[in-house]
Amino acid sequence: MLMEPKKSVFFTCTLSGKNIIILTALSITAALLNILLNSFAVNFLRFPLFLDTVFTAAIAFAFGIIPGIFTAILTWFLPCFFYNGFSFYFFCSIAEVLLICALKPYVLDTPFFTSKEKIAASYTILVSKLFLLYILCAITISIIGGVVDYITHLFVERNYYSVDDLFKQGLYMSNMPVLAVNILSRLPINIVDRFIVIFAGYFVSTCLIKLTQTKPRNNK
């Protein structure tokens, strides 16, 4: 039988003041890395994808729903100190955290005597869950983002260009409702960027868990 998955120190003991401080620092760092990664991808690499939740996903994978949501909110609120205005697209990030915590994909900790068949089965389950999570995130975020875009621009005139605008013209020509256009135009982008976010976020989370695992005490 396969053993239970390895847990971060934050899962294996009661949250102390020290652990809360560490977890808060990790969330703040993750939020800053989200902003930097997205800015680098868009402004320097000219990569028109939304990669501002890679580290939010990593925190959610590693530490759960509360740190994940905290990181998501920080990622959207921190830029408000430097730029005017606030975006309600942070609901997309929160939805992603909720989906990650609902599915809880992880690799089981397999001892050396476990058969190759069981190891292969555990990783097959992991990849299947990650792929399902990726599809669900792409669809959910497209819907929420489309609704937010539709409601927001009923009251505020849009004065910027987004990559999803590339797909809107053809959809408008099909006489689709504006709300449907806002949702469907996001799907091609989210199908690509959610794949990167989910799989890269999971990889980063495995590193975070290793860094925060409780080390065994030496018995003297």
C-alpha positions as CSV (number, residue, x, y, z in Angstrom):
1,M,0.0,0.0,0.0
2,L,1.2,3.5,-0.8
3,M,2.1,5.8,2.0
4,E,0.5,9.1,2.7
5,P,1.8,12.2,0.9
6,K,4.6,14.1,2.4
7,K,3.3,17.2,4.1
8,S,4.7,20.7,4.7
9,V,5.5,21.6,8.3
10,F,2.4,23.8,8.2
11,F,0.3,20.6,7.7
12,T,2.0,18.5,10.4
13,C,1.7,20.8,13.4
14,T,-0.4,23.5,14.9
15,L,0.2,26.9,13.3
16,S,2.5,28.8,15.7
17,G,3.3,32.4,15.6
18,K,6.6,31.6,13.9
19,N,4.8,29.5,11.2
20,I,2.3,32.2,10.6
21,I,5.1,34.7,10.0
22,I,6.9,32.4,7.6
23,L,3.7,31.6,5.8
24,T,2.8,35.3,5.5
25,A,6.3,36.1,4.2
26,L,6.0,33.3,1.6
27,S,2.6,34.7,0.5
28,I,4.0,38.2,0.1
29,T,7.0,36.9,-1.8
30,A,4.7,34.8,-4.1
31,A,2.5,37.9,-4.8
32,L,5.5,40.0,-5.7
33,L,6.8,37.1,-7.9
34,N,3.4,36.9,-9.6
35,I,3.6,40.6,-10.5
36,L,7.2,40.4,-11.7
37,L,6.7,37.3,-13.8
38,N,3.6,38.7,-15.5
39,S,5.2,42.0,-16.2
40,F,8.4,40.3,-17.5
41,A,6.3,38.0,-19.8
42,V,4.1,40.8,-21.2
43,N,6.4,43.8,-21.3
44,F,9.8,42.1,-22.2
45,L,9.0,38.8,-23.8
46,R,5.8,40.2,-25.5
47,F,4.1,37.0,-24.3
48,P,0.4,37.9,-24.3
49,L,-0.7,35.5,-21.6
50,F,-1.9,36.0,-18.0
51,L,0.8,34.4,-15.8
52,D,0.1,36.4,-12.7
53,T,-1.2,33.3,-10.7
54,V,1.7,30.8,-11.1
55,F,2.9,31.4,-7.5
56,T,-0.6,31.8,-6.2
57,A,-1.3,28.3,-7.5
58,A,2.0,27.1,-5.9
59,I,1.0,28.5,-2.5
60,A,-2.5,26.9,-2.8
61,F,-1.0,23.5,-3.8
62,A,1.5,23.6,-0.9
63,F,-0.4,25.3,2.0
64,G,-4.1,25.3,1.2
65,I,-7.0,27.7,0.8
66,I,-6.3,30.5,3.2
67,P,-2.7,31.2,2.2
68,G,-3.8,30.8,-1.5
69,I,-6.5,33.4,-1.2
70,F,-4.3,35.7,0.7
71,T,-1.7,35.5,-2.0
72,A,-4.3,36.0,-4.7
73,I,-5.7,39.2,-3.0
74,L,-2.2,40.5,-2.4
75,T,-1.3,40.0,-6.1
76,W,-4.2,42.3,-7.1
77,F,-4.0,44.8,-4.3
78,L,-0.2,45.5,-4.2
79,P,-0.2,47.3,-7.7
80,C,-2.9,49.7,-6.3
81,F,-0.1,51.4,-4.3
82,F,1.6,52.3,-7.6
83,Y,-1.3,52.7,-10.1
84,N,-4.7,54.2,-9.9
85,G,-7.7,52.0,-10.0
86,F,-8.6,48.4,-8.9
87,S,-9.6,45.4,-10.9
88,F,-12.2,42.9,-9.9
89,Y,-10.5,40.2,-11.9
90,F,-9.0,38.9,-8.7
91,F,-12.2,36.8,-8.4
92,C,-10.6,34.7,-11.2
93,S,-7.6,34.0,-9.0
94,I,-9.7,33.2,-6.0
95,A,-11.8,30.7,-8.1
96,E,-8.5,29.1,-9.2
97,V,-7.4,28.6,-5.5
98,L,-10.8,27.1,-4.7
99,L,-10.5,24.6,-7.5
100,I,-7.0,23.6,-6.6
101,C,-7.9,23.0,-3.0
102,A,-11.1,21.1,-4.0
103,L,-9.2,18.6,-6.2
104,K,-6.0,18.5,-4.0
105,P,-3.7,16.8,-6.5
106,Y,-0.4,15.5,-5.1
107,V,2.2,12.8,-5.6
108,L,2.0,10.0,-3.0
109,D,5.2,9.3,-1.0
110,T,6.1,5.8,-2.3
111,P,8.6,3.7,-0.3
112,F,11.5,2.0,-2.2
113,F,9.7,-1.4,-2.1
114,T,6.6,-0.1,-3.9
115,S,6.1,-1.9,-7.3
116,K,6.6,0.0,-10.5
117,E,3.0,-0.5,-11.4
118,K,1.8,1.2,-8.2
119,I,4.2,4.1,-8.7
120,A,3.0,4.5,-12.3
121,A,-0.6,4.4,-11.2
122,S,-0.1,7.1,-8.6
123,Y,1.6,9.4,-11.1
124,T,-1.1,8.7,-13.6
125,I,-3.7,9.8,-11.1
126,L,-1.7,12.9,-10.4
127,V,-1.4,13.9,-14.0
128,S,-5.1,13.2,-14.6
129,K,-6.1,15.4,-11.7
130,L,-3.7,18.2,-12.9
131,F,-5.1,18.0,-16.4
132,L,-8.7,18.1,-15.1
133,L,-7.8,21.0,-12.9
134,Y,-6.3,22.8,-15.8
135,I,-9.4,22.4,-18.0
136,L,-11.7,23.4,-15.2
137,C,-9.6,26.5,-14.4
138,A,-9.5,27.5,-18.1
139,I,-13.3,27.3,-18.4
140,T,-14.1,28.8,-15.0
141,I,-11.7,31.8,-15.3
142,S,-13.0,32.5,-18.8
143,I,-16.5,32.7,-17.5
144,I,-15.7,34.8,-14.5
145,G,-13.3,37.1,-16.4
146,G,-15.9,37.5,-19.2
147,V,-18.7,38.4,-16.7
148,V,-16.4,40.9,-14.9
149,D,-15.3,42.4,-18.2
150,Y,-19.0,42.8,-19.3
151,I,-20.2,44.3,-16.0
152,T,-17.2,46.6,-15.6
153,H,-17.5,48.1,-19.0
154,L,-21.2,48.8,-18.6
155,F,-20.1,51.6,-16.2
156,V,-16.5,52.4,-17.2
157,E,-15.4,53.1,-20.8
158,R,-12.6,50.7,-21.9
159,N,-9.5,52.6,-22.9
160,Y,-7.0,49.7,-23.2
161,Y,-6.3,46.8,-25.5
162,S,-6.2,43.2,-24.4
163,V,-5.1,40.0,-26.2
164,D,-8.7,38.6,-26.0
165,D,-9.7,41.5,-28.3
166,L,-8.1,39.5,-31.2
167,F,-10.9,37.0,-31.0
168,K,-13.8,39.3,-30.4
169,Q,-14.2,40.7,-33.9
170,G,-15.0,37.3,-35.4
171,L,-17.4,36.5,-32.6
172,Y,-19.2,39.8,-33.1
173,M,-19.7,39.0,-36.7
174,S,-21.5,35.9,-35.7
175,N,-24.1,38.1,-33.9
176,M,-23.3,36.7,-30.5
177,P,-24.4,38.5,-27.4
178,V,-21.7,40.7,-25.8
179,L,-21.5,38.6,-22.7
180,A,-20.9,35.4,-24.7
181,V,-18.3,37.2,-26.8
182,N,-16.4,38.3,-23.6
183,I,-16.4,34.8,-22.3
184,L,-15.5,32.9,-25.5
185,S,-12.8,35.3,-26.5
186,R,-10.9,34.4,-23.3
187,L,-10.9,30.7,-23.8
188,P,-8.1,30.5,-26.4
189,I,-5.8,32.5,-24.1
190,N,-6.8,30.6,-20.9
191,I,-6.4,27.2,-22.6
192,V,-2.7,28.1,-23.0
193,D,-1.9,30.1,-19.9
194,R,-3.8,27.9,-17.4
195,F,-1.7,24.9,-18.6
196,I,1.5,26.8,-17.7
197,V,0.0,28.1,-14.4
198,I,-1.2,24.8,-13.1
199,F,1.7,22.6,-14.0
200,A,4.4,25.2,-13.2
201,G,2.6,26.1,-10.0
202,Y,2.5,22.4,-9.0
203,F,6.2,22.0,-9.7
204,V,7.0,25.1,-7.5
205,S,4.8,23.8,-4.8
206,T,6.8,20.5,-4.5
207,C,9.9,22.7,-3.9
208,L,8.1,24.7,-1.3
209,I,6.9,21.6,0.5
210,K,10.4,20.2,0.6
211,L,11.7,23.5,2.0
212,T,9.1,23.5,4.8
213,Q,9.0,19.8,5.8
214,T,9.7,19.0,9.4
215,K,13.1,17.4,9.7
216,P,13.3,14.3,11.9
217,R,15.0,14.8,15.3
218,N,18.1,12.8,16.1
219,N,17.6,10.6,19.1
220,K,20.6,10.6,21.4
